Amino acid sequence: MHSTFIKTLSATLITVAIIYPFWPATVWVLVFIAPFTALGFYDMFQKRHSIRRNFPLFGRGRWIMEEIRPFIRQYFVESDTDGAPINRMFRNIVYQRAKGALETVPFGTRVDTYRTGYEWIGHSLSAIDVSDVNEDLRVNVGGPDCRQPYSASIFNISAMSFGALSQNAILALNKGAKSGGFAHNTGEGGVSPYHLEHGGDLIWQIGTGYFGCRDRNGKFSPDLFKEKVSLESVKMIEIKLSQGAKPGHGGILPAEKNTPEISRIRGVEPYTQVNSPATHTAFDSPLGLVQFIAQLRELSDGKPVGFKLSIGRKSEFVAICKAMHESGILADFITVDGGEGGTGAAPLEYTNSIGMPLREAITFVADCLTGFGLKQHIKIIASGKIITGFHLVKNMALGADICNSARGMMLAVGCVHSLICNSNRCPSGVATQDPRLFNGLVVPDKAARVAHYHAKTVHATAEIIASTGICHTSELNRTHIYRRISQYEIKRYDQIFPYLPSNCLLDGSIPDLFKLIMQEASSDIFAPHNCLTRIDNECREIDMPEEMAVAEKTTTTEDR
Ligand SMILES: Cc1cc2nc3c(=O)[nH]c(=O)nc-3n(C[C@H](O)[C@H](O)[C@H](O)COP(=O)(O)O)c2cc1C
């Protein structure tokens, strides 16, 4: 197996030896091949990679190909609808809108309108002119206990911390938010000086690490919170329970990105991997959560307080609704992150297979709030691959009031989708703490792009709703969107996700689908509190043919 390397080396040496007497300069070839020879011998004797042991030097080609494969795919092979997590068509529209470039599409759709899952909005023959839509399209956030309601744009920057993103990216996002009049979520890393420099509206996210309001033991500090929450820029507070890309895991700040500056802001050891705990220490039950909401609202002098989660077990969200109903303490908003959500770093199984996808999660949350009679007080914010105006209207038709984008905003600020956010080598300077890379990101230029992308996406949303014949996104509902569910059948969203009657989870008319969930949910514990075994037994007894049930009972008794 080593023979190719040995033969090539021998052939080169013999050739040099033959030519040398006639042309002594040939000896320089030896200088050129010396490092390759050393690498080849190193490969031959190292024990880590069998390919390199078997094919010294030449085996390295495999790693080189692996390294350049994403670039070849992205630049030469990928079609418009290819590319994950965000396909080329959506990446391009962000770039075009951000740069103010031509954004129309020639020659018709490239999407297969006959594939299962294709979705569209039903326009109206009484479409109105877009100038009749109030393009401001803002939504007031703040329930009955809120004393400083916030008028939010329908499209905002989703949570991404300074740490996951570079200082220049944070500066550009915040400057863009300021000029475009929309909000910038700090992410769980807390408020950094870069979030404050340009004065854009902030949603301060508080994760399980309580960064920015944590005491020496890593617990929530009311005093530190009070100090920071009074900042003029902080408009709302978001308690992070989980995020779609890694629910139940807690945040990860890779060691290379944990610079001395970030560690100072967060109160942790520099250059160590910082794993935030999976759960909060300030509360451990739904009632505890709502008490914490009340505490933060008081400490913030009545600013809107909400929480962000990715839906896991349905009964746990119902348990929170029960806690809100029983205590009368309401969140002002709930951010629902789809399982398809993005992250700087997460284990593969978490990104792929944990967390409910956004469509189902939004409808479930909206239905629960309607069923508990809470919907009119609590705004729902959606996040999860929301990039275009159609993504906004689709989610708002399902039940969201406001939408957030993380990766769309990253693309607007210069991300080129190289998919190495977890390595500190981000070439565009967006998701890195390496000054040699982030200094290449010019803040004023990228801030203008963020503002353009936002404005054009809101304008596209306004145009869509105008074509639908309505004046505000709050008028959207599930009857507006159609989905192909097979080659021959389409359904409207209200047929796929039927509306729940108002207050039906409070009176005796609980729909069948919610009966078990309602039994499992209790306001004093997140996990299902009872009856699981009983329900499992009941189901098994119902499903099992009689003779099998008898046989099983006999075996079980005998085994015991
Ligand atoms: C680089 C990066 C960092 C993120 N950091 C946070 C975070 O600190 N807190 C959080 O709740 N979500 C975080 N998220 C998730 C986003 O806020 C958002 O919920 C998710 O990516 C879905 O939105 P998207 O599909 O528009 O990216 C992060 C996402 C990315 C891409």
The ligand as an SDF file (V2000), in Angstrom:
LIG
                    3D

 31 33  0  0  0  0  0  0  0  0999 V2000
  -25.5080   32.0500   15.6370 C   0  0  0  0  0  0  0  0  0  0  0  0
  -26.7850   31.8530   16.3910 C   0  0  0  0  0  0  0  0  0  0  0  0
  -26.8370   32.1240   17.7530 C   0  0  0  0  0  0  0  0  0  0  0  0
  -28.0180   31.9490   18.4680 C   0  0  0  0  0  0  0  0  0  0  0  0
  -28.0730   32.2660   19.7980 N   0  0  0  0  0  0  0  0  0  0  0  0
  -29.2460   32.1650   20.4650 C   0  0  0  0  0  0  0  0  0  0  0  0
  -29.3550   32.5770   21.8160 C   0  0  0  0  0  0  0  0  0  0  0  0
  -28.4120   33.0670   22.4350 O   0  0  0  0  0  0  0  0  0  0  0  0
  -30.5590   32.4440   22.4200 N   0  0  0  0  0  0  0  0  0  0  0  0
  -31.6560   31.9290   21.7710 C   0  0  0  0  0  0  0  0  0  0  0  0
  -32.7280   31.8500   22.3480 O   0  0  0  0  0  0  0  0  0  0  0  0
  -31.5820   31.5650   20.4800 N   0  0  0  0  0  0  0  0  0  0  0  0
  -30.4080   31.6650   19.8260 C   0  0  0  0  0  0  0  0  0  0  0  0
  -30.3580   31.3220   18.5060 N   0  0  0  0  0  0  0  0  0  0  0  0
  -31.5960   30.8630   17.8480 C   0  0  0  0  0  0  0  0  0  0  0  0
  -32.2780   31.9990   17.1050 C   0  0  0  0  0  0  0  0  0  0  0  0
  -32.5800   33.0740   17.9560 O   0  0  0  0  0  0  0  0  0  0  0  0
  -33.5840   31.5510   16.4440 C   0  0  0  0  0  0  0  0  0  0  0  0
  -34.5180   31.2140   17.4240 O   0  0  0  0  0  0  0  0  0  0  0  0
  -33.4230   30.3660   15.5210 C   0  0  0  0  0  0  0  0  0  0  0  0
  -32.2080   30.3960   14.8350 O   0  0  0  0  0  0  0  0  0  0  0  0
  -34.5380   30.3240   14.4870 C   0  0  0  0  0  0  0  0  0  0  0  0
  -34.5030   31.4380   13.6670 O   0  0  0  0  0  0  0  0  0  0  0  0
  -33.8550   31.4180   12.1860 P   0  0  0  0  0  0  0  0  0  0  0  0
  -34.4010   30.2110   11.5200 O   0  0  0  0  0  0  0  0  0  0  0  0
  -34.2970   32.7050   11.6060 O   0  0  0  0  0  0  0  0  0  0  0  0
  -32.3860   31.3050   12.3370 O   0  0  0  0  0  0  0  0  0  0  0  0
  -29.1800   31.4760   17.7930 C   0  0  0  0  0  0  0  0  0  0  0  0
  -29.1200   31.2070   16.4220 C   0  0  0  0  0  0  0  0  0  0  0  0
  -27.9460   31.3950   15.7170 C   0  0  0  0  0  0  0  0  0  0  0  0
  -27.9330   31.1200   14.2440 C   0  0  0  0  0  0  0  0  0  0  0  0
  1  2  1  0
  2  3  1  0
  2 30  2  0
  3  4  2  0
  4  5  1  0
  4 28  1  0
  5  6  2  0
  6  7  1  0
  6 13  1  0
  7  8  2  0
  7  9  1  0
  9 10  1  0
 10 11  2  0
 10 12  1  0
 12 13  2  0
 13 14  1  0
 14 15  1  0
 14 28  1  0
 15 16  1  0
 16 17  1  0
 16 18  1  0
 18 19  1  0
 18 20  1  0
 20 21  1  0
 20 22  1  0
 22 23  1  0
 23 24  1  0
 24 25  2  0
 24 26  1  0
 24 27  1  0
 28 29  2  0
 29 30  1  0
 30 31  1  0
M  END
$$$$
